[in-house]
Amino acid sequence: MRMFVLLLFTVVSFFSYSANENNCTKQSNITANNSFQDELFVTINGIEQWIAIRAKNCKNPILLIVHGGPGSTSSYYTNEHFEELEKSFIVVHWDQRGSGKTFARDISTTPFDDYLMQTPLTIAQLIDDGIAVSKYLLQRFDKRKLILRGGSWGAYLSMNMIHTSPELFYAYVGHSQLVDANEKLTFGYEKSIELAEKFEDEEVLKLLKDLSPPPYDHPRKYGQLFRIIKGFEKGSQSTKKSRVLEGYNSEEERKFRFLGDDYSWMHFVGFKRLGIKGMQRSVNLDKLGFKFRVPIFIFQGEKDLTTPQHLTANYLEQVEAPIKEYFLIPDAGHEPSDKMLDAELALFIDRVKHLAKPDN
């Protein structure tokens, strides 16, 4: 009860926005195909963060997309999957602290090396940001709760968000669930050794033995290991074509997107020489415990070597939640396949949307 009272009194301090933003149907935000769209910076926990809102009907439930990476934003592109979701949900893409347009606005003209050293990135801050973004959206659209969708790193943040503030969420849908960053690295290294020996790939085998098992003290070594793991991951990829949206494809936009990716990556894996410890060593969902008050649905690629199925299945088996379901998708890897996206869309339309009790 004490936490709930505190939240009521502190919600206004987390974000700020103009009162006229609440007009969901103002003519300036209606696109050619009669969809609603709004893209804006919102002050979240002290910095301006980018939010892109796309919908057909603002009476629909809110679906907040928590992107992976960290640093791999989803606001800059669209595809058939997102466009289908927009027919039934208010789909919101949020560029996390250190990513995309949020990174570009915050770094401004600061030299990258200075910003890297002077601006820490922490799991706790990102979770707080995600909760504050959720509260902003609920207040803006006059809703009681929303739905979360997270992938990989975004799935890890999402599980933390629903555990910390379950009163804000109707349900969580995840794919490629990150459970334990240290265990997945050990598995990825050992599995790559096994596969390199199986396929008699002497070049990769030598590189792996030169790297030695993780953890590492330099981000470049993690990059080398991940490229090897992805090379062995043979799951099918989605054929749903993505296109970069207008306003996101300039040379400057691409530059800051890539720089934000580098900044987030270094703060995730760590860089000993620069004194950056890295967030990944603390990534372990077991620390949250296993009791949740929000329905949980997880999609997992059978051939995913980046967030392997045994870690996800073992964790979810221990979870207690009002609803929990695990979908193992054959022939899918870490990135969603067509089969995974189609199954996810059906789940959203047929079941998850109905968990969102009418707000209006």
C-alpha positions as CSV (number, residue, x, y, z in Angstrom):
1,M,0.0,0.0,0.0
2,R,2.8,2.4,0.8
3,M,4.4,1.9,-2.6
4,F,1.0,2.6,-4.3
5,V,0.5,5.8,-2.4
6,L,4.0,7.0,-3.3
7,L,3.5,6.3,-6.9
8,L,0.3,8.4,-6.9
9,F,2.2,11.4,-5.4
10,T,5.3,11.1,-7.6
11,V,3.9,10.3,-11.0
12,V,3.8,13.9,-12.1
13,S,7.6,14.4,-11.5
14,F,8.6,11.6,-13.8
15,F,7.5,13.2,-17.1
16,S,6.1,16.4,-18.6
17,Y,4.0,17.0,-21.6
18,S,1.7,19.6,-23.0
19,A,-2.0,19.2,-22.3
20,N,-3.0,19.5,-26.0
21,E,-1.1,16.3,-26.7
22,N,-4.0,14.4,-25.3
23,N,-6.1,15.2,-28.4
24,C,-5.8,11.8,-30.1
25,T,-7.6,12.8,-33.3
26,K,-6.2,16.3,-34.0
27,Q,-6.1,16.8,-37.7
28,S,-2.4,17.4,-38.0
29,N,-1.7,13.8,-36.7
30,I,-4.1,12.0,-39.2
31,T,-2.1,10.4,-42.0
32,A,-3.2,9.7,-45.6
33,N,-4.7,6.3,-44.7
34,N,-6.7,7.8,-41.8
35,S,-4.3,6.5,-39.1
36,F,-3.2,8.4,-36.0
37,Q,0.5,9.2,-35.7
38,D,2.4,11.3,-33.2
39,E,6.2,11.5,-32.7
40,L,7.7,13.6,-30.0
41,F,10.3,14.0,-27.3
42,V,8.9,13.6,-23.7
43,T,10.9,14.5,-20.6
44,I,11.4,11.3,-18.8
45,N,13.5,11.2,-15.6
46,G,15.5,14.3,-16.5
47,I,16.2,13.8,-20.2
48,E,14.2,14.1,-23.4
49,Q,13.2,10.7,-24.7
50,W,11.7,9.9,-28.1
51,I,8.3,8.2,-28.4
52,A,6.6,7.3,-31.7
53,I,2.9,6.5,-31.5
54,R,1.0,4.9,-34.4
55,A,-2.6,3.7,-34.3
56,K,-5.9,3.4,-36.2
57,N,-8.1,4.0,-33.2
58,C,-7.1,5.6,-30.0
59,K,-9.8,3.7,-28.1
60,N,-7.8,0.6,-28.6
61,P,-5.4,-0.7,-25.8
62,I,-1.9,0.7,-25.7
63,L,0.9,-1.7,-26.8
64,L,4.4,-0.5,-25.7
65,I,7.3,-2.0,-27.7
66,V,10.4,-2.3,-25.6
67,H,13.3,-2.7,-28.1
68,G,16.3,-5.0,-27.8
69,G,20.0,-4.4,-28.1
70,P,20.5,-2.4,-25.9
71,G,20.6,0.2,-28.6
72,S,18.5,-1.5,-31.4
73,T,15.6,0.8,-31.7
74,S,12.4,-0.1,-33.6
75,S,10.9,3.4,-34.0
76,Y,12.7,4.1,-37.3
77,Y,11.1,1.4,-39.4
78,T,7.8,-0.3,-40.0
79,N,6.7,-3.6,-41.5
80,E,3.6,-5.7,-42.1
81,H,3.7,-7.0,-38.6
82,F,3.7,-3.6,-36.9
83,E,1.1,-2.3,-39.4
84,E,-1.3,-5.2,-38.5
85,L,-0.8,-4.5,-34.8
86,E,-1.7,-0.9,-35.3
87,K,-5.2,-1.9,-36.4
88,S,-6.0,-3.3,-33.0
89,F,-3.6,-1.4,-30.6
90,I,-2.1,2.0,-30.0
91,V,1.4,0.9,-30.9
92,V,4.2,2.9,-29.2
93,H,7.9,2.7,-29.9
94,W,10.2,4.2,-27.3
95,D,13.9,4.9,-28.0
96,Q,15.5,4.0,-24.7
97,R,18.1,6.1,-22.9
98,G,21.3,5.7,-24.9
99,S,19.5,4.7,-28.2
100,G,18.3,6.3,-31.4
101,K,16.8,9.8,-31.2
102,T,17.0,9.8,-27.4
103,F,20.7,9.3,-27.6
104,A,21.1,11.9,-30.4
105,R,19.2,14.6,-28.4
106,D,21.1,13.9,-25.2
107,I,24.6,13.7,-26.6
108,S,24.0,16.8,-28.8
109,T,27.4,18.2,-29.6
110,T,29.3,16.4,-26.8
111,P,32.3,14.4,-28.2
112,F,31.4,10.7,-28.1
113,D,34.4,9.7,-25.9
114,D,33.4,12.4,-23.3
115,Y,29.8,11.3,-23.3
116,L,30.7,7.6,-23.0
117,M,32.7,8.3,-19.9
118,Q,30.5,10.9,-18.3
119,T,27.1,9.4,-18.9
120,P,26.5,6.0,-17.2
121,L,23.9,3.6,-18.4
122,T,22.3,1.3,-15.7
123,I,19.6,-1.3,-15.6
124,A,17.9,0.4,-12.7
125,Q,17.7,3.7,-14.7
126,L,16.3,2.0,-17.8
127,I,13.6,0.1,-15.8
128,D,12.6,3.4,-14.1
129,D,12.5,5.1,-17.5
130,G,10.2,2.3,-18.9
131,I,7.8,2.6,-16.0
132,A,7.8,6.4,-16.4
133,V,7.1,6.1,-20.1
134,S,4.2,3.7,-19.3
135,K,2.7,6.2,-16.8
136,Y,3.0,9.0,-19.4
137,L,1.1,6.9,-22.0
138,L,-1.6,5.9,-19.5
139,Q,-2.2,9.5,-18.5
140,R,-2.1,10.8,-22.0
141,F,-4.6,8.4,-23.4
142,D,-6.6,8.1,-20.2
143,K,-6.1,4.4,-19.7
144,R,-5.7,2.2,-16.6
145,K,-3.2,-0.2,-17.9
146,L,-1.2,-1.2,-21.0
147,I,0.4,-4.2,-22.7
148,L,4.1,-4.7,-23.0
149,R,6.0,-6.4,-25.9
150,G,9.7,-7.0,-25.5
151,G,12.4,-8.9,-27.4
152,S,15.8,-10.1,-26.1
153,W,17.2,-7.2,-24.0
154,G,13.8,-5.5,-24.2
155,A,12.3,-8.7,-22.9
156,Y,14.6,-8.6,-19.8
157,L,13.6,-4.9,-19.1
158,S,9.9,-5.8,-19.6
159,M,10.0,-8.6,-17.0
160,N,11.6,-6.2,-14.6
161,M,8.9,-3.6,-15.4
162,I,6.0,-5.9,-14.8
163,H,7.6,-7.2,-11.6
164,T,8.2,-3.7,-10.2
165,S,4.9,-2.1,-11.2
166,P,2.4,-4.8,-12.0
167,E,-0.5,-2.4,-11.5
168,L,0.4,-0.7,-14.8
169,F,0.2,-3.8,-17.1
170,Y,-2.5,-6.0,-18.5
171,A,-0.1,-8.5,-20.0
172,Y,3.5,-9.1,-21.2
173,V,4.4,-10.8,-24.5
174,G,8.1,-11.5,-25.1
175,H,10.3,-13.2,-27.6
176,S,13.9,-14.4,-27.4
177,Q,13.7,-13.9,-23.6
178,L,17.0,-12.9,-22.0
179,V,17.2,-14.7,-18.7
180,D,20.9,-14.9,-17.6
181,A,23.5,-13.0,-19.6
182,N,26.4,-14.9,-18.1
183,E,24.9,-18.4,-18.6
184,K,23.9,-17.6,-22.2
185,L,27.5,-16.5,-23.0
186,T,29.0,-19.7,-21.6
187,F,26.4,-21.7,-23.5
188,G,27.1,-19.8,-26.7
189,Y,30.8,-20.3,-26.5
190,E,30.6,-24.0,-25.7
191,K,28.0,-24.6,-28.4
192,S,30.1,-22.8,-30.9
193,I,33.1,-24.9,-30.1
194,E,31.0,-28.0,-30.5
195,L,29.6,-26.9,-33.9
196,A,33.0,-25.7,-35.2
197,E,34.4,-29.2,-34.4
198,K,31.4,-30.9,-36.0
199,F,31.8,-28.9,-39.2
200,E,35.6,-29.1,-39.1
201,D,35.8,-25.3,-39.3
202,E,39.4,-24.9,-38.2
203,E,39.5,-21.1,-38.7
204,V,36.5,-20.5,-36.3
205,L,37.8,-23.1,-33.9
206,K,41.2,-21.3,-33.7
207,L,39.5,-17.9,-33.2
208,L,37.3,-19.4,-30.4
209,K,40.3,-20.9,-28.6
210,D,42.2,-17.6,-29.0
211,L,39.3,-15.8,-27.4
212,S,39.0,-18.3,-24.6
213,P,35.7,-18.6,-22.6
214,P,34.0,-15.4,-21.5
215,P,33.8,-13.0,-19.6
216,Y,36.1,-10.6,-21.5
217,D,37.6,-7.2,-20.7
218,H,37.1,-5.7,-24.1
219,P,33.9,-5.2,-26.1
220,R,35.6,-6.2,-29.3
221,K,36.0,-9.8,-28.0
222,Y,32.3,-10.0,-27.2
223,G,31.6,-8.7,-30.7
224,Q,33.7,-11.5,-32.2
225,L,32.0,-14.2,-30.1
226,F,28.5,-12.9,-31.0
227,R,29.3,-12.9,-34.7
228,I,30.4,-16.5,-34.5
229,I,27.3,-17.5,-32.6
230,K,25.1,-15.8,-35.1
231,G,27.0,-17.5,-37.9
232,F,26.0,-20.9,-36.5
233,E,22.4,-19.9,-35.7
234,K,20.6,-21.3,-38.7
235,G,17.0,-20.4,-37.8
236,S,14.7,-19.0,-40.6
237,Q,14.4,-15.2,-40.8
238,S,11.2,-13.2,-41.4
239,T,10.4,-12.3,-45.0
240,K,8.2,-9.4,-43.9
241,K,9.9,-6.5,-45.5
242,S,10.8,-3.5,-43.4
243,R,11.1,0.0,-44.6
244,V,12.8,3.0,-43.0
245,L,10.3,5.7,-42.3
246,E,10.5,9.3,-43.6
247,G,12.5,11.4,-41.2
248,Y,14.7,8.6,-40.0
249,N,17.0,7.9,-42.9
250,S,19.2,11.0,-43.2
251,E,23.0,10.6,-42.9
252,E,22.8,12.3,-39.5
253,E,20.0,10.0,-38.3
254,R,22.0,6.9,-39.3
255,K,25.1,8.3,-37.7
256,F,23.5,8.8,-34.3
257,R,21.7,5.5,-34.5
258,F,25.0,3.7,-35.0
259,L,26.8,5.8,-32.3
260,G,24.0,5.0,-29.8
261,D,24.3,1.3,-30.6
262,D,28.1,1.6,-29.9
263,Y,27.5,3.5,-26.7
264,S,24.8,1.1,-25.4
265,W,26.9,-1.9,-26.4
266,M,30.0,-0.7,-24.5
267,H,27.9,0.0,-21.4
268,F,26.2,-3.4,-21.7
269,V,29.3,-5.6,-22.1
270,G,31.8,-3.4,-20.3
271,F,35.2,-2.0,-21.1
272,K,37.8,-2.6,-18.4
273,R,40.4,-0.2,-19.7
274,L,37.9,2.6,-19.5
275,G,36.5,1.6,-16.1
276,I,33.1,0.7,-17.6
277,K,31.9,-2.4,-15.6
278,G,29.0,-3.3,-18.0
279,M,25.4,-4.2,-17.2
280,Q,25.4,-7.7,-18.5
281,R,27.1,-9.2,-15.4
282,S,24.1,-8.2,-13.4
283,V,21.5,-9.6,-15.9
284,N,19.8,-12.5,-14.2
285,L,16.1,-12.9,-13.8
286,D,16.5,-15.3,-10.9
287,K,17.2,-12.2,-8.8
288,L,13.6,-11.0,-9.3
289,G,12.2,-14.2,-7.9
290,F,9.4,-16.1,-9.6
291,K,6.1,-14.5,-8.5
292,F,4.4,-12.2,-11.0
293,R,1.0,-10.6,-11.0
294,V,0.8,-10.1,-14.8
295,P,0.0,-12.7,-17.5
296,I,3.2,-13.7,-19.3
297,F,3.4,-15.1,-22.9
298,I,6.9,-16.1,-24.2
299,F,7.8,-17.0,-27.8
300,Q,11.1,-18.9,-28.2
301,G,13.0,-19.9,-31.4
302,E,14.0,-23.6,-31.3
303,K,17.4,-22.7,-32.9
304,D,18.1,-19.6,-30.9
305,L,21.7,-19.8,-29.7
306,T,21.8,-16.1,-28.4
307,T,19.0,-16.6,-25.8
308,P,18.9,-20.4,-25.7
309,Q,15.6,-22.2,-25.1
310,H,16.7,-24.2,-22.1
311,L,17.4,-21.1,-20.0
312,T,14.0,-19.6,-21.0
313,A,12.1,-22.8,-20.4
314,N,13.7,-23.6,-17.1
315,Y,13.0,-20.1,-15.8
316,L,9.5,-20.0,-17.0
317,E,8.8,-23.4,-15.4
318,Q,9.4,-21.8,-12.0
319,V,7.4,-18.7,-12.6
320,E,4.0,-18.2,-11.0
321,A,1.7,-15.9,-12.9
322,P,-2.1,-15.5,-13.5
323,I,-1.4,-16.9,-17.0
324,K,1.9,-18.1,-18.3
325,E,2.4,-19.7,-21.7
326,Y,5.5,-20.8,-23.6
327,F,5.6,-21.1,-27.4
328,L,8.5,-23.0,-28.9
329,I,8.7,-22.1,-32.6
330,P,10.4,-24.8,-34.8
331,D,13.1,-23.6,-37.2
332,A,13.3,-20.1,-35.7
333,G,16.4,-18.5,-34.3
334,H,17.0,-15.4,-32.2
335,E,15.3,-13.1,-34.7
336,P,11.6,-13.6,-35.2
337,S,10.6,-15.8,-38.1
338,D,7.4,-15.4,-40.1
339,K,5.9,-18.3,-38.2
340,M,6.8,-16.7,-34.9
341,L,5.4,-13.3,-35.9
342,D,2.2,-14.8,-37.3
343,A,1.7,-16.8,-34.0
344,E,2.4,-13.6,-32.0
345,L,-0.1,-11.6,-34.0
346,A,-2.8,-14.2,-33.5
347,L,-2.1,-14.3,-29.8
348,F,-2.4,-10.5,-29.6
349,I,-5.7,-10.3,-31.6
350,D,-7.4,-13.4,-30.2
351,R,-6.4,-13.4,-26.6
352,V,-4.2,-10.6,-25.3
353,K,-6.4,-7.7,-26.5
354,H,-9.3,-9.3,-24.6
355,L,-7.3,-9.1,-21.4
356,A,-7.4,-5.4,-21.6
357,K,-10.7,-4.5,-20.0
358,P,-12.4,-1.5,-21.7
359,D,-10.9,1.8,-20.7
360,N,-13.4,4.0,-22.5
